[in-house]
Amino acid sequence: MPEINVFEPYVKNKPIEEVLETMKSIQSDIKFIKEYIRKIEIRKQLEEEKQKEIENEYVKPTPGWFW
């Protein structure tokens, strides 16, 4: 005959508690993913700004009266 553990209902998580724990972990994962995407977007934006600055620094020679 199997032994009956009297404390099992108190030790074992209820199904709703398990769901809540998984939801918390999923929420933290989503938060991490959002922050990572923001960082990538900011990097791209900074790279584009650097490219624009480099393009604006280049001065095209204008044909003057001598040429």
Long-range contacts (C-beta under 8 A, 24 or more apart in sequence): none
